[in-house]
């Protein structure tokens, strides 16, 4: 983007994160970005929400977003990832993906971006230290371990818990409900652990990133502790994210996407 051109943005999905982003962008928090369209499963509800925004925004079906925008922000259920970002990749445009776990089962979308010249961008989201991980990956990373603790309400309904008949509804003390790889976590907790997949893609990959998940009634914030041992550095990071109105995700995710959009058009860019 050059000169005074504005980046036209569409948002696909109007859950807690999509709505928060729409409000921020429509309010002009990023002057170089214009929110031009939104889409959601229920277009009638999306239209009611769009009417509350400070400027007119088109409400469109997913398949009608690409001609309107330069960038799409995917904030929708993982099952529709391809429908949302595919047209943008075909048109050599950018797609900001929040359902990053879904990319593990859709490598064809990454191949499509490679073939067309489009690009898939994964925001930092609820994860700190992603820059350090990217830098460490330029050398040799020996191990990556992540321990996630969430209030039980933020994990209810996860397929892994349902399939293994793990009850967390009446916990009075922390309970470890999962140990495995980031790839396995992405399948078992698709609405919860996008952060782990982002970490894995930045580092040693989804099959070598080890994860523990705890349902913890003693915490009120989604907490992630990451330990990395590499030939260039050894570091441990902990972040406690305040949940959004959707307990499965944190407030900081929308702010992370806003910061990324700001950086895309910035003269001074700080960070890897």
C-alpha positions in Angstrom: 0.0 0.0 0.0 1.5 3.3 -1.0 0.7 7.0 -0.6 -2.7 7.7 0.9 -4.3 4.5 -0.3 -6.5 2.8 2.3 -6.5 -0.9 3.0 -10.0 -2.2 2.5 -10.9 -4.9 5.1 -13.7 -7.4 5.3 -14.5 -9.4 8.5 -15.8 -12.9 8.2 -17.5 -14.0 11.4 -19.1 -11.8 14.0 -18.5 -13.6 17.3 -16.8 -11.8 20.2 -13.6 -11.2 18.3 -15.2 -10.2 15.0 -17.5 -7.7 16.6 -14.8 -6.2 18.7 -12.6 -5.7 15.6 -15.5 -4.3 13.6 -16.2 -1.7 16.3 -12.5 -0.7 16.5 -12.0 -0.4 12.7 -15.3 1.3 12.1 -14.3 3.8 14.7 -11.2 4.7 12.8 -8.7 3.3 15.3 -6.4 2.5 12.4 -6.6 5.5 10.0 -5.1 3.7 7.0 -7.7 0.9 7.2 -11.3 1.0 6.1 -13.9 -1.6 7.1 -15.9 -2.2 4.0 -17.9 -5.4 4.6 -18.8 -8.0 7.2 -20.2 -11.5 7.0 -21.7 -14.0 9.4 -23.7 -17.2 9.5 -26.9 -15.3 10.2 -26.9 -12.3 7.9 -30.0 -10.8 9.5 -28.2 -10.6 12.8 -25.1 -9.3 11.1 -27.2 -6.5 9.6 -28.6 -5.5 13.0 -25.0 -5.3 14.3 -23.7 -3.4 11.3 -26.4 -0.8 11.8 -24.8 0.1 15.1 -21.5 1.0 13.5 -20.6 4.6 13.0 -20.4 4.3 9.2 -22.1 2.2 6.6 -20.7 -1.3 6.1 -21.9 -3.9 3.6 -23.4 -7.1 5.0 -22.6 -9.9 2.5 -22.4 -13.7 2.1 -18.9 -15.2 2.4 -18.7 -15.7 -1.3 -19.3 -12.0 -2.0 -16.5 -10.6 0.2 -13.5 -10.9 -2.1 -14.4 -8.3 -4.7 -15.0 -5.7 -2.0 -11.8 -6.0 0.0 -8.0 -6.2 -0.1 -7.8 -8.3 3.1 -10.2 -10.6 4.8 -10.0 -11.3 8.6 -11.3 -14.8 9.4 -13.0 -14.9 12.8 -15.4 -17.8 12.0 -15.7 -21.5 12.8 -12.8 -23.5 11.5 -15.0 -25.6 9.3 -15.5 -22.6 6.9 -11.9 -21.5 6.7 -11.5 -22.5 3.1 -14.7 -20.8 2.0 -13.5 -17.6 3.5 -9.9 -17.3 2.5 -9.8 -19.4 -0.7 -11.2 -16.6 -2.9 -8.8 -14.1 -1.5 -5.8 -16.4 -2.1 -7.0 -17.0 -5.7 -7.1 -13.3 -6.2 -3.5 -12.9 -4.8 -4.8 -11.1 -1.8 -4.1 -11.4 2.0 -6.0 -13.4 4.6 -5.6 -12.9 8.3 -6.4 -16.2 9.9 -7.5 -16.7 13.6 -8.6 -20.3 13.2 -4.9 -21.2 12.7 -5.4 -24.7 14.0 -7.6 -25.5 11.0 -4.6 -24.9 8.7 -3.1 -28.1 9.9 -5.9 -30.1 8.2 -6.0 -27.7 5.2 -2.4 -27.7 3.8 -4.0 -27.2 0.4 -4.7 -23.6 1.4 -1.0 -23.0 2.1 -0.2 -24.6 -1.3 -2.8 -22.4 -2.9 -1.2 -19.3 -1.5 2.2 -20.4 -2.7 0.9 -21.0 -6.2 -1.0 -17.8 -6.6 1.1 -15.3 -4.7 -1.6 -14.7 -2.1 -0.6 -14.8 1.6 -1.9 -16.2 4.9 -1.0 -14.1 7.9 -1.4 -15.4 11.5 -1.6 -12.7 14.1 0.2 -13.1 17.4 -3.1 -13.2 19.2 -2.9 -14.4 22.8 0.7 -15.4 22.5 3.7 -13.5 23.7 7.2 -14.3 22.6 6.4 -15.2 19.0 9.2 -12.9 17.8 11.7 -14.8 20.1 10.4 -18.1 18.8 10.8 -17.1 15.2 14.3 -15.9 15.9 15.2 -19.1 17.7 13.9 -21.1 14.8 16.6 -19.6 12.6 19.0 -21.8 14.7 18.2 -25.1 16.5 15.3 -25.5 18.9 15.8 -28.4 21.2 12.4 -28.4 22.9 9.1 -26.4 23.2 6.6 -27.1 26.0 3.4 -25.2 26.7 1.1 -25.5 29.7 -2.3 -23.9 29.4 -4.7 -23.3 32.3 -8.3 -22.2 31.6 -11.4 -21.8 33.8 -13.5 -24.9 33.1 -16.1 -22.9 31.3 -13.6 -22.0 28.6 -13.1 -25.7 27.8 -16.7 -27.0 28.0 -17.8 -28.8 24.8 -14.3 -29.5 23.5 -14.4 -32.6 21.3 -11.5 -34.3 23.2 -13.4 -34.0 26.5 -16.6 -35.2 24.9 -15.0 -38.1 23.1 -13.1 -39.2 26.3 -16.0 -38.5 28.6 -14.0 -36.1 30.7 -16.2 -34.1 33.1 -15.1 -30.7 34.2 -18.4 -29.2 35.3 -18.0 -29.5 39.1 -14.3 -29.2 39.6 -13.0 -27.8 42.9 -9.3 -28.2 42.1 -7.2 -28.1 38.9 -7.4 -31.1 36.6 -5.1 -32.0 33.8 -7.3 -33.0 30.9 -4.8 -33.3 28.0 -1.2 -34.1 27.3 0.0 -34.4 23.8 1.2 -32.5 20.7 0.0 -29.2 19.3 -1.4 -31.2 16.3 -3.5 -33.4 18.6 -4.6 -30.4 20.6 -5.8 -28.6 17.5 -8.1 -31.6 16.8 -9.3 -32.0 20.3 -9.7 -28.4 21.3 -10.4 -26.5 18.0 -11.9 -23.4 19.6 -9.3 -23.1 22.4 -5.8 -23.8 21.2 -5.1 -21.8 18.1 -2.3 -20.2 20.3 -0.5 -23.5 20.5 -0.6 -24.0 16.7 0.7 -20.5 16.1 3.6 -21.3 18.5 4.2 -24.6 16.7 4.2 -23.1 13.2 6.7 -20.4 14.4 9.0 -23.0 16.0 9.6 -26.8 15.7 6.2 -27.7 14.2 3.0 -29.2 15.5 4.3 -32.7 16.1 7.3 -31.6 18.3 5.5 -29.0 20.3 4.4 -30.6 23.6 1.3 -29.4 25.3 -0.6 -29.8 28.7 -4.1 -28.5 29.2 -5.6 -27.9 32.6 -9.2 -27.1 33.6 -8.5 -24.9 36.6 -11.3 -23.5 38.7 -8.8 -21.4 40.7 -8.0 -19.2 37.7 -10.1 -16.5 36.1 -7.8 -15.9 33.1 -6.6 -18.0 30.2 -3.0 -18.7 31.2 -0.2 -20.0 29.0 3.3 -20.8 30.1 5.8 -21.6 27.4 9.3 -23.0 27.9 11.8 -23.0 25.0 15.3 -24.5 24.9 17.3 -23.5 21.8 20.9 -23.2 20.8 20.6 -19.4 20.9 18.5 -18.9 24.1 16.5 -20.5 26.8 13.4 -18.7 27.8 10.1 -19.1 29.7 7.1 -16.9 29.2 3.8 -16.7 30.9 0.7 -14.7 29.8 -2.6 -14.4 31.6 -5.3 -13.3 29.1 -8.6 -11.8 30.3 -11.3 -13.7 28.5 -13.6 -11.9 26.1 -17.4 -12.4 26.3 -16.6 -15.7 24.7 -14.7 -17.6 27.5 -12.8 -19.7 24.9 -10.8 -16.7 23.7 -9.1 -13.6 25.2 -9.7 -9.9 24.7 -6.2 -9.4 23.5 -6.8 -11.3 20.3 -8.8 -8.4 18.7 -6.2 -5.9 19.9 -3.5 -8.1 18.3 -5.2 -8.0 14.9 -5.7 -4.2 15.2 -1.9 -3.9 15.9 -1.1 -6.1 12.9 -3.2 -4.0 10.6 -1.6 -0.8 11.9 1.9 -2.4 11.3 1.0 -3.4 7.7 0.8 0.3 6.7 3.3 1.8 9.2 6.4 3.7 8.2 8.3 2.4 11.3 7.8 -1.3 12.0 8.9 -2.7 15.3 9.3 -6.5 15.8 10.3 -9.4 13.7 
